[in-house]
């Protein structure tokens, strides 16, 4: 198999037919030896019926139905585990990742690159999504110590050796793009147009965005713990200066009610800081607990042409 296209699908029944039509046109410019892996991530709008019908008509389409909604990155993992192409393309199903860009990605990969990321220009997302995305990547870059571009998502083409390496990474917190960056290999970027969503609205709520952001930061960075240590040293230094200050004004006789203000402020300040620190440590421990359960990353309910 020359090219595999992995597409997580959620609430996209009105998009499937147009997605497959445009994919076929674009892929035939490269090769006729391709497969499309559509992974239904627990949709409730009959997306599976549309995928199922297409898979029975076209053997190049491989369909996987997960037992429930596991999340986009888990659905991608299911597709990667099942694909067999020398080159693997990962993209979203809403047609904001334009199939027409695939030949350009493939052409760039043929120059000798193992990974080619699609760097989106003129993003068509809502204002708030753009702002939140930019804010997240700035915070994440700070915490991870690596500069990340918010215009680069999952859309790209990846050599089989990259995918085989990713398959060995079975940690329960999944984030495809950071995982690809972590494995290394020879990377390139090309600019692509960001398409309009073909139908419906984005299913990524604000809560889901922040939850994913938190998982990514906790999974791929220990900097929050290092920041806590730095804050601890800073507080110790400030406390020492305050102690010297109060010692001076004590000997000058300017303290009328000794100890009251300093005790109240220190209790509130240090109490809040301790709770914050315990919360961050607790989040890391909870992720460790999730990992040692060793549960499957996803559960397949049905599959066609696999």
N, C-alpha and C positions, 0 to 999 in steps of 0.2 A: 504494500500500500504506500503510495507516494505522499498523499496529504490527508490528514485527519482534521476535521473541524469540530471542536468541542464547544457546545452551546448550552448553558444552563437556562431552563425555561421556567417562568413563573407568571401565571395569569396573563397568557399571551395567545389565547385562542384565535384572535383576529389578526395576528401578526404572522403566524406560522406559514401560511401559503405564500405570502409575499416574500418572507425571509428565504424560503427554499427556492423560489423562482430566481431571486437575485443572486443567491449563492451558486446555483448551477451555472448561470451565465458567467460569473466571475471565475469559478474554478475550472471550467472548460477551456479558459484561456491559458491555463497552466498545464493541466493534465486531465485525462478522463479516469485516471486511477485514484479516486478519492472516496472518502467516507464522511458522513455527517453524523455526529453523535448528539442527539437531543436528549437532555436529561430533565424530565419533569420533576421539579422540586416541590411536590405536594400542592400543585395548583388545584383550585376549586371551581374553575370556570370552563371545564371541558377542554383544557389545553391538551390533555393526554389523548383525547379522542381524535383531535386534529393531527397529533404526532403519530398516533397508531395508524390512522388511515394512510398517511403519507408513507410510513415505513412498509406497509403491506404492498403499496404500489411501486416502491422503489427500493431495491435491495441495498443501494448505497447508503440508505438512511438507517441508522441504528438507534433504537429507542430504548430509553431506560426510565422507569417510573419509580421514584423513591417512595417509601412507605409513608412519609410525612414531609413537612417542610423542614429540612435540615439547615438550609441557608445556601446562598449562592456559591460560596467557596467549597462547601462540601459536595455540592452538585458538580462543580468543576472537577473535584478529586475523583468522583465516580466516573466521569467521562475520561479522564486521563488514565485511570486504571483499565479501561476497556478499549482504548484506542490502540491502533497498530501502525500508524503512519510514520514514515521517515521524518516528515515535518508535521508539526501539530500547531494549528491555529486555535486560539482561545478568544471568544468574543461573546458579547451580550446578545440577547435575542430581540431587543427592542428596535434594532436597526439604527441606533445612534452610532454603533460601530458599523460602518458602511461596508458591505461585502465587496463593493467596487474597489476598495483599497487593498484587497488581498493580493492581486498580481504585483503591486508595488512592494508589498512586504516580502513576497517570495523572491522577487528579483533582487532585492537588497540582501536577502539571506544567501543567495547564490554567489555573492561577492566574497563569501567566506566567513560569515557571521553565524554564530550558534543561536543567538537571540536577536530578534529585531522588534523593538517596541514601537507602537503607534503613538505618536505625540499629538494630541488633539489641539487644533487651533479653532478659533471662533466657536467656543463651546456653546451649545444651545440649551444648556441647563438653566433652571430658574436662578434668579439673582441670589437667593439665600443658599441654594446648593453650591453655587460658585464660591460664595463667601465662606461657607462652612468647610468646603473642600480645601480652600487656600489656608484657612486657619488651622485645620487638622494637620496638613502636611508641614506647616511651619513648626507646630508643636512637636510633631513626630520626628522631624529632622533634628530638632533640638535634643529630644530625649534619646534618639537612636544614635546620634553622632554622625549621621550620614545625610547628605542632602537629597531629598526626594522631590520629584516634580509632580505636582498635582494634576498636570495635564496628561500624565501617563497612567493608564489603568491596566486592565487585564488584556486588552486587545493587543495581539502581537503574534509572531510566528516563532516556534521553538523547535530546535533540533531534537531528535529522538533521545540523544544522550542526556540532554537537559531534563526531559520528561522522565526518563528512567531514574535519574537522580532524585527528582521530586517524589517519585513513587516510594522511595525508601524513607521519606520524612512523614511519619505517621502521628505527629503531635496533634492533640485534639483541637487546638486553636489554629484554624486555617485562615490564611490570607495569601492568596496566590501570588500577587505581584511582589510583596516583600520576600516571599520564599524564593521566587525566581532570582531576585537581586542577590539573595544570600548565597546561592549556589555558585555564583560567578560565571565563568565562561566568557566568550567573546561577544560583546553586545554592540548594537547599533540602534539608532533612533531615526525614524522618518516622520515628517509632519503629515497629518491626514486631516481631512475635513470631518467635523463632528456632525453627524446627521440629526435630523429631527426625530423625536420618538414617533413611530408610525401610528400607534394606537394606545389609548389608555393613559394612565399616569404612573409615575415611578412608585414602586412598592417599598422603597427605602424611606421609612419614616425617620423623623428626627431622633427618636429613641433608638432605632436600629443603627443609625449612623454613629451615634455616640457609643453604643455598645460595641460595634465593630472596631471603632477607634481605640477604645479601652483595651479590647482583646489584643489588638495588634501591638500596642505599646507594651503591654505586659508580657506578650509572647516573645518579642524581639528586642527588648531593651531592659537592662537592669539599672538604667540611669535614675529612675524614681527613687530607688534605694540609696543610690549615691548622693542624690540631692538631699534626702533626709539626713544623712551623715553630715553633709556640709551645713545644713540648717542647725543641726545639733551643736557643731563647733561654733557657729556664729552666735547662737544663743548663749553658749558658755562664755564667749568673749564679751558679749554685751552685758551679761550678768556680772562679770568681773568689774567692768567699768562702772556699772551702777553701784556695786558694792563699795568701790573706792569713793564715788561721789557722796553716798550717804554717810560714809565714815568721816569724810571731810566736814560735811555740814553738821554732823553730830558733835564733833569737837568744837565747832563754831557756835553751838547752842541754838541752832535754828530749827530743830525738830521738836515740835510741841507735843505731838501724839506719836510716840515712837512705834514704828513697825506696821501701822495699820495699812497705809496705802501700798507699801511694797508687798505686803503679804497678799492682799486682795488681787493686785495686778498679776503677781507671779502665779497665783492659783489659777486664775482664769486663762492666762496666756499659756502656761505650761500644760494645764489640763487639756486645752484645745489641741495643742501640738501633739501631746501623747495620743489622744484619740485619732488624730490624723495619721500619725505614724503607724499605729496599730491597724488602721483601716487599710493602708497601702500594703503592709506586710500580710494582712489577712487576705487581700486580693491575690497576691502571689501564692499563698498557701492553698487557696481555693482552686487555683489553676493547676497546682501540683496534684491536688486531690482528684480533680477531673481526669488528669492524665494517668494516674496509677489505677484507675478503674479499668482501663484497657478495653473500653467498649468500642464497637465498630464505629467508624467515622460516618457511615451512612448505611441504610438498609434498603435493598432493592426489592420492590414489590413485584414488578413485571419487567420483562425485557423482550425486544423483538430484533431479530437479525444479529444478535450478539453471538 
